[in-house]
């Protein structure tokens, strides 16, 4: 475990982030008072940010996982019969 002041952390942030990614815990201090911790990702945490954000949203109840796995788009019911559409189209064209 290391401790680093805010000013040094600001100047060498990437170095300390690499140390944390490698498993080391870093305490961030401001005037000798611990204000934050840089720690490695928790076990099971996805490497992809989007996966982590989706998992967090599911934990908070903002999203729910799909219950049904559908294959392809849902079936569509016709809005109108073709004969009716063609009749309306012919009427519209008569006005011209």
Secondary structure, DSSP 8 states (H G I E B T S, - for coil): -EEEEHHHHHHTHHHHHHHHHTT--EEEEETTEEEEEE----TT--SSHHHHHHHHHHHTTS----S----SS-----SS-HHHHHHHHHHHHHT-
